[in-house]
Amino acid sequence: MAGVSACPTRPQSFDSKVGQAFSPVNPAEANQMPDHENSLKPTHHAGSAAKAAALQEFRRYPEKILRLGTAEWRYRVLGTASPALLAVPGGELVNDLGFEFALAISDTHRVVYPAYPRVSSIEELADGLCAVLDAEKIEQAAILGASFGGAVAQVCVRRHPDRINALILSNTSVPIRQLAPAKRLLVWIARALPWSVATSLLRKPLIKVVDPSGEATTFWTAYLDELLASRLTKADLLSNLRIQHDYYRRFSLHASGSGELARKDIDCRIRYGCPRPAPPAGSTPDLSQRRSPHLPQRRPRHHVFAV
């Protein structure tokens, strides 16, 4: 593995931050916190009209179809540059929620952006991602996973370590078995609720996630209406929730001295994007409370800063 980065992040910062995962750490900057304040200032192109135009541009890239057994993988490929980046979706399951990021980074990377088919296990998703890479004749790629996509990415890198050269995680975690009962409860609730009730309950929190600044509420409301009315079904939601429950119940991805991560010599650094005062000049910031206990404590060759 070339490197691992993990960070809670907002989509606005992906385009300017994630490319750092492909560059070696500059020792002079290794102990400096990133300037998130300027990176998150609204741009002149913010708003619903600009996002609608960007989504239209993104959707001009045709969906490719790969059939694996009964599963139908749909994915888009943007850009032709090297290196390749496998951008996997989260719980939205579709391949265009991150359209702005994919467009922004496609000038310098070959972005493969799949949607998840309905399958029965997270291993099937991980294996399907590598089948997509095979179809595109890509030997190795970095993988970026946010939220549920981070779980898929962590399983993929363990099942297919020779295919992944960098792991970038956002808003995700290792599986915690104590959370499995809560995930199971969600399955029961989702099964009992009519789809119309479930979607009405989902809309408000989803809007806050995708549009935290409130600058493009009109656009994101229309996007989510389309997603929940015509692209996702109750069966899709239930399938995904069952996979999440299974992931938390059955997997253990801890990295100890003899664990999988250590054997594969993965370097990792985690930095959280919440505002903090800059450390005094010449000092070394204390990262002890900001590292995951489940990832190896080693000097990174690659990292990402995001918020």
Contacts in CASP RR format, 6 or more apart in sequence:
PFRMAT RR
TARGET T0000
AUTHOR 0000-0000-0000
METHOD contacts of the structure
MODEL  1
MAGVSACPTRPQSFDSKVGQAFSPVNPAEANQMPDHENSLKPTHHAGSAA
KAAALQEFRRYPEKILRLGTAEWRYRVLGTASPALLAVPGGELVNDLGFE
FALAISDTHRVVYPAYPRVSSIEELADGLCAVLDAEKIEQAAILGASFGG
AVAQVCVRRHPDRINALILSNTSVPIRQLAPAKRLLVWIARALPWSVATS
LLRKPLIKVVDPSGEATTFWTAYLDELLASRLTKADLLSNLRIQHDYYRR
FSLHASGSGELARKDIDCRIRYGCPRPAPPAGSTPDLSQRRSPHLPQRRP
RHHVFAV
1 157 0 8 1.000
1 161 0 8 1.000
1 164 0 8 1.000
1 165 0 8 1.000
1 166 0 8 1.000
1 167 0 8 1.000
1 264 0 8 1.000
1 265 0 8 1.000
1 266 0 8 1.000
1 267 0 8 1.000
2 142 0 8 1.000
2 165 0 8 1.000
2 166 0 8 1.000
2 301 0 8 1.000
2 302 0 8 1.000
3 21 0 8 1.000
3 165 0 8 1.000
3 166 0 8 1.000
3 167 0 8 1.000
3 266 0 8 1.000
3 267 0 8 1.000
3 268 0 8 1.000
3 300 0 8 1.000
3 301 0 8 1.000
3 302 0 8 1.000
4 166 0 8 1.000
4 167 0 8 1.000
4 168 0 8 1.000
4 169 0 8 1.000
4 261 0 8 1.000
4 266 0 8 1.000
4 267 0 8 1.000
4 268 0 8 1.000
4 295 0 8 1.000
4 300 0 8 1.000
4 302 0 8 1.000
5 21 0 8 1.000
5 166 0 8 1.000
5 167 0 8 1.000
5 168 0 8 1.000
5 169 0 8 1.000
5 268 0 8 1.000
5 269 0 8 1.000
5 270 0 8 1.000
5 300 0 8 1.000
5 302 0 8 1.000
5 303 0 8 1.000
5 304 0 8 1.000
6 168 0 8 1.000
6 169 0 8 1.000
6 170 0 8 1.000
6 172 0 8 1.000
6 268 0 8 1.000
6 270 0 8 1.000
6 292 0 8 1.000
6 295 0 8 1.000
7 169 0 8 1.000
7 170 0 8 1.000
7 270 0 8 1.000
7 271 0 8 1.000
7 272 0 8 1.000
7 273 0 8 1.000
7 304 0 8 1.000
7 305 0 8 1.000
7 306 0 8 1.000
7 307 0 8 1.000
8 170 0 8 1.000
8 171 0 8 1.000
8 272 0 8 1.000
8 273 0 8 1.000
8 306 0 8 1.000
8 307 0 8 1.000
9 17 0 8 1.000
9 146 0 8 1.000
9 170 0 8 1.000
9 171 0 8 1.000
9 273 0 8 1.000
9 306 0 8 1.000
9 307 0 8 1.000
10 40 0 8 1.000
10 212 0 8 1.000
10 306 0 8 1.000
10 307 0 8 1.000
11 98 0 8 1.000
11 100 0 8 1.000
11 101 0 8 1.000
11 210 0 8 1.000
12 39 0 8 1.000
12 40 0 8 1.000
12 213 0 8 1.000
13 36 0 8 1.000
13 39 0 8 1.000
13 40 0 8 1.000
13 306 0 8 1.000
13 307 0 8 1.000
14 98 0 8 1.000
14 101 0 8 1.000
14 104 0 8 1.000
14 105 0 8 1.000
14 170 0 8 1.000
14 306 0 8 1.000
15 100 0 8 1.000
15 101 0 8 1.000
15 104 0 8 1.000
15 105 0 8 1.000
16 39 0 8 1.000
17 34 0 8 1.000
17 39 0 8 1.000
17 304 0 8 1.000
17 305 0 8 1.000
17 306 0 8 1.000
18 85 0 8 1.000
18 101 0 8 1.000
18 105 0 8 1.000
18 144 0 8 1.000
18 168 0 8 1.000
18 304 0 8 1.000
18 306 0 8 1.000
19 105 0 8 1.000
19 108 0 8 1.000
19 109 0 8 1.000
19 304 0 8 1.000
20 302 0 8 1.000
20 303 0 8 1.000
20 304 0 8 1.000
20 305 0 8 1.000
21 142 0 8 1.000
21 166 0 8 1.000
21 168 0 8 1.000
21 302 0 8 1.000
21 303 0 8 1.000
21 304 0 8 1.000
22 83 0 8 1.000
22 109 0 8 1.000
22 142 0 8 1.000
22 166 0 8 1.000
22 302 0 8 1.000
23 302 0 8 1.000
24 301 0 8 1.000
24 302 0 8 1.000
25 300 0 8 1.000
25 301 0 8 1.000
25 302 0 8 1.000
25 303 0 8 1.000
31 279 0 8 1.000
31 282 0 8 1.000
31 283 0 8 1.000
31 284 0 8 1.000
31 285 0 8 1.000
32 278 0 8 1.000
32 279 0 8 1.000
33 271 0 8 1.000
33 276 0 8 1.000
33 278 0 8 1.000
33 279 0 8 1.000
33 285 0 8 1.000
33 305 0 8 1.000
34 271 0 8 1.000
34 273 0 8 1.000
34 305 0 8 1.000
36 273 0 8 1.000
36 275 0 8 1.000
36 305 0 8 1.000
36 307 0 8 1.000
37 275 0 8 1.000
39 307 0 8 1.000
40 307 0 8 1.000
42 213 0 8 1.000
42 215 0 8 1.000
46 213 0 8 1.000
46 215 0 8 1.000
46 216 0 8 1.000
47 215 0 8 1.000
47 216 0 8 1.000
47 219 0 8 1.000
48 216 0 8 1.000
48 217 0 8 1.000
48 218 0 8 1.000
48 219 0 8 1.000
48 220 0 8 1.000
49 219 0 8 1.000
50 216 0 8 1.000
51 100 0 8 1.000
51 216 0 8 1.000
51 219 0 8 1.000
51 220 0 8 1.000
52 219 0 8 1.000
54 99 0 8 1.000
54 100 0 8 1.000
54 103 0 8 1.000
55 96 0 8 1.000
55 99 0 8 1.000
55 219 0 8 1.000
55 223 0 8 1.000
57 103 0 8 1.000
58 76 0 8 1.000
58 78 0 8 1.000
58 96 0 8 1.000
58 99 0 8 1.000
58 102 0 8 1.000
58 103 0 8 1.000
59 96 0 8 1.000
59 99 0 8 1.000
61 76 0 8 1.000
61 77 0 8 1.000
61 78 0 8 1.000
62 76 0 8 1.000
63 74 0 8 1.000
63 75 0 8 1.000
63 76 0 8 1.000
63 95 0 8 1.000
64 74 0 8 1.000
64 75 0 8 1.000
64 76 0 8 1.000
64 77 0 8 1.000
64 135 0 8 1.000
65 72 0 8 1.000
65 73 0 8 1.000
65 74 0 8 1.000
66 72 0 8 1.000
66 73 0 8 1.000
66 75 0 8 1.000
66 131 0 8 1.000
66 132 0 8 1.000
66 135 0 8 1.000
67 73 0 8 1.000
68 128 0 8 1.000
68 131 0 8 1.000
71 117 0 8 1.000
71 118 0 8 1.000
71 119 0 8 1.000
71 124 0 8 1.000
71 128 0 8 1.000
72 117 0 8 1.000
73 114 0 8 1.000
73 115 0 8 1.000
73 117 0 8 1.000
73 128 0 8 1.000
73 131 0 8 1.000
73 132 0 8 1.000
74 95 0 8 1.000
74 114 0 8 1.000
74 115 0 8 1.000
74 117 0 8 1.000
75 95 0 8 1.000
75 112 0 8 1.000
75 113 0 8 1.000
75 114 0 8 1.000
75 115 0 8 1.000
75 132 0 8 1.000
76 95 0 8 1.000
76 96 0 8 1.000
76 102 0 8 1.000
76 112 0 8 1.000
76 113 0 8 1.000
77 110 0 8 1.000
77 111 0 8 1.000
77 112 0 8 1.000
77 113 0 8 1.000
77 136 0 8 1.000
78 102 0 8 1.000
78 103 0 8 1.000
78 106 0 8 1.000
78 110 0 8 1.000
78 111 0 8 1.000
78 113 0 8 1.000
79 106 0 8 1.000
79 107 0 8 1.000
79 109 0 8 1.000
79 110 0 8 1.000
79 111 0 8 1.000
80 110 0 8 1.000
81 106 0 8 1.000
81 107 0 8 1.000
81 108 0 8 1.000
81 109 0 8 1.000
81 110 0 8 1.000
82 109 0 8 1.000
82 110 0 8 1.000
83 109 0 8 1.000
83 110 0 8 1.000
83 141 0 8 1.000
83 142 0 8 1.000
83 165 0 8 1.000
84 109 0 8 1.000
84 110 0 8 1.000
84 111 0 8 1.000
84 112 0 8 1.000
84 133 0 8 1.000
84 136 0 8 1.000
84 138 0 8 1.000
84 140 0 8 1.000
84 141 0 8 1.000
84 142 0 8 1.000
85 105 0 8 1.000
85 109 0 8 1.000
85 110 0 8 1.000
85 111 0 8 1.000
85 112 0 8 1.000
85 141 0 8 1.000
85 142 0 8 1.000
85 143 0 8 1.000
85 144 0 8 1.000
86 112 0 8 1.000
86 114 0 8 1.000
86 129 0 8 1.000
86 132 0 8 1.000
86 133 0 8 1.000
86 141 0 8 1.000
86 142 0 8 1.000
86 143 0 8 1.000
86 144 0 8 1.000
86 164 0 8 1.000
87 98 0 8 1.000
87 101 0 8 1.000
87 102 0 8 1.000
87 111 0 8 1.000
87 112 0 8 1.000
87 113 0 8 1.000
87 144 0 8 1.000
87 145 0 8 1.000
88 114 0 8 1.000
88 129 0 8 1.000
88 143 0 8 1.000
88 144 0 8 1.000
88 145 0 8 1.000
88 149 0 8 1.000
88 150 0 8 1.000
88 152 0 8 1.000
88 153 0 8 1.000
88 156 0 8 1.000
89 95 0 8 1.000
89 97 0 8 1.000
89 113 0 8 1.000
89 114 0 8 1.000
89 115 0 8 1.000
89 116 0 8 1.000
89 148 0 8 1.000
89 149 0 8 1.000
90 97 0 8 1.000
90 145 0 8 1.000
90 146 0 8 1.000
90 147 0 8 1.000
90 148 0 8 1.000
90 149 0 8 1.000
90 150 0 8 1.000
90 152 0 8 1.000
91 147 0 8 1.000
91 148 0 8 1.000
91 149 0 8 1.000
91 240 0 8 1.000
92 227 0 8 1.000
92 232 0 8 1.000
93 115 0 8 1.000
93 116 0 8 1.000
93 232 0 8 1.000
93 236 0 8 1.000
93 240 0 8 1.000
94 115 0 8 1.000
94 227 0 8 1.000
94 231 0 8 1.000
94 232 0 8 1.000
95 113 0 8 1.000
95 114 0 8 1.000
95 115 0 8 1.000
96 113 0 8 1.000
97 210 0 8 1.000
97 223 0 8 1.000
98 113 0 8 1.000
102 111 0 8 1.000
102 113 0 8 1.000
105 111 0 8 1.000
110 138 0 8 1.000
112 132 0 8 1.000
112 133 0 8 1.000
112 136 0 8 1.000
112 138 0 8 1.000
112 141 0 8 1.000
114 129 0 8 1.000
114 132 0 8 1.000
116 125 0 8 1.000
116 152 0 8 1.000
116 240 0 8 1.000
118 235 0 8 1.000
118 236 0 8 1.000
118 239 0 8 1.000
119 125 0 8 1.000
119 239 0 8 1.000
119 243 0 8 1.000
120 239 0 8 1.000
120 242 0 8 1.000
120 243 0 8 1.000
121 243 0 8 1.000
121 246 0 8 1.000
122 151 0 8 1.000
122 152 0 8 1.000
122 155 0 8 1.000
122 243 0 8 1.000
122 246 0 8 1.000
122 247 0 8 1.000
122 251 0 8 1.000
123 155 0 8 1.000
123 159 0 8 1.000
125 152 0 8 1.000
125 155 0 8 1.000
125 156 0 8 1.000
125 243 0 8 1.000
126 152 0 8 1.000
126 155 0 8 1.000
126 156 0 8 1.000
126 159 0 8 1.000
126 160 0 8 1.000
127 159 0 8 1.000
127 160 0 8 1.000
129 143 0 8 1.000
129 152 0 8 1.000
129 156 0 8 1.000
130 156 0 8 1.000
130 159 0 8 1.000
130 160 0 8 1.000
130 163 0 8 1.000
133 139 0 8 1.000
133 141 0 8 1.000
133 163 0 8 1.000
139 163 0 8 1.000
140 162 0 8 1.000
140 163 0 8 1.000
140 164 0 8 1.000
140 165 0 8 1.000
141 163 0 8 1.000
141 164 0 8 1.000
141 165 0 8 1.000
142 164 0 8 1.000
142 165 0 8 1.000
142 166 0 8 1.000
142 167 0 8 1.000
142 168 0 8 1.000
143 153 0 8 1.000
143 156 0 8 1.000
143 157 0 8 1.000
143 164 0 8 1.000
143 166 0 8 1.000
143 167 0 8 1.000
143 168 0 8 1.000
144 153 0 8 1.000
144 168 0 8 1.000
144 170 0 8 1.000
145 152 0 8 1.000
145 153 0 8 1.000
145 168 0 8 1.000
145 169 0 8 1.000
145 170 0 8 1.000
145 172 0 8 1.000
146 169 0 8 1.000
146 170 0 8 1.000
146 171 0 8 1.000
146 172 0 8 1.000
147 170 0 8 1.000
147 171 0 8 1.000
147 172 0 8 1.000
148 172 0 8 1.000
148 240 0 8 1.000
148 244 0 8 1.000
149 172 0 8 1.000
150 169 0 8 1.000
150 170 0 8 1.000
150 172 0 8 1.000
151 172 0 8 1.000
151 175 0 8 1.000
151 244 0 8 1.000
151 247 0 8 1.000
153 167 0 8 1.000
153 168 0 8 1.000
153 169 0 8 1.000
153 172 0 8 1.000
154 167 0 8 1.000
154 169 0 8 1.000
154 172 0 8 1.000
154 174 0 8 1.000
154 253 0 8 1.000
155 247 0 8 1.000
155 251 0 8 1.000
156 163 0 8 1.000
156 164 0 8 1.000
157 164 0 8 1.000
157 167 0 8 1.000
158 253 0 8 1.000
158 260 0 8 1.000
161 264 0 8 1.000
166 302 0 8 1.000
167 266 0 8 1.000
168 304 0 8 1.000
170 306 0 8 1.000
173 292 0 8 1.000
174 253 0 8 1.000
174 254 0 8 1.000
174 292 0 8 1.000
174 294 0 8 1.000
175 247 0 8 1.000
175 248 0 8 1.000
175 251 0 8 1.000
175 252 0 8 1.000
175 253 0 8 1.000
176 248 0 8 1.000
177 248 0 8 1.000
177 249 0 8 1.000
177 252 0 8 1.000
179 248 0 8 1.000
180 245 0 8 1.000
180 248 0 8 1.000
180 249 0 8 1.000
183 241 0 8 1.000
183 244 0 8 1.000
183 245 0 8 1.000
183 248 0 8 1.000
183 249 0 8 1.000
184 245 0 8 1.000
184 249 0 8 1.000
186 241 0 8 1.000
186 244 0 8 1.000
186 245 0 8 1.000
187 238 0 8 1.000
187 241 0 8 1.000
187 242 0 8 1.000
187 245 0 8 1.000
190 198 0 8 1.000
190 234 0 8 1.000
190 237 0 8 1.000
190 238 0 8 1.000
190 241 0 8 1.000
191 238 0 8 1.000
193 201 0 8 1.000
195 233 0 8 1.000
195 234 0 8 1.000
198 234 0 8 1.000
198 237 0 8 1.000
199 228 0 8 1.000
199 229 0 8 1.000
202 228 0 8 1.000
203 221 0 8 1.000
203 224 0 8 1.000
203 228 0 8 1.000
206 224 0 8 1.000
207 217 0 8 1.000
207 220 0 8 1.000
207 221 0 8 1.000
207 224 0 8 1.000
210 220 0 8 1.000
210 223 0 8 1.000
210 224 0 8 1.000
211 217 0 8 1.000
211 219 0 8 1.000
211 220 0 8 1.000
253 260 0 8 1.000
253 261 0 8 1.000
253 294 0 8 1.000
254 294 0 8 1.000
255 261 0 8 1.000
255 262 0 8 1.000
255 266 0 8 1.000
255 294 0 8 1.000
255 295 0 8 1.000
255 296 0 8 1.000
256 262 0 8 1.000
257 296 0 8 1.000
261 268 0 8 1.000
261 295 0 8 1.000
261 296 0 8 1.000
262 296 0 8 1.000
266 295 0 8 1.000
266 296 0 8 1.000
267 296 0 8 1.000
267 298 0 8 1.000
267 299 0 8 1.000
267 300 0 8 1.000
267 301 0 8 1.000
267 302 0 8 1.000
268 292 0 8 1.000
268 295 0 8 1.000
268 296 0 8 1.000
268 298 0 8 1.000
268 300 0 8 1.000
269 287 0 8 1.000
269 291 0 8 1.000
269 300 0 8 1.000
269 303 0 8 1.000
270 287 0 8 1.000
270 290 0 8 1.000
270 291 0 8 1.000
270 292 0 8 1.000
270 295 0 8 1.000
271 287 0 8 1.000
271 290 0 8 1.000
271 303 0 8 1.000
271 305 0 8 1.000
272 290 0 8 1.000
273 305 0 8 1.000
273 306 0 8 1.000
273 307 0 8 1.000
274 307 0 8 1.000
279 285 0 8 1.000
291 297 0 8 1.000
END
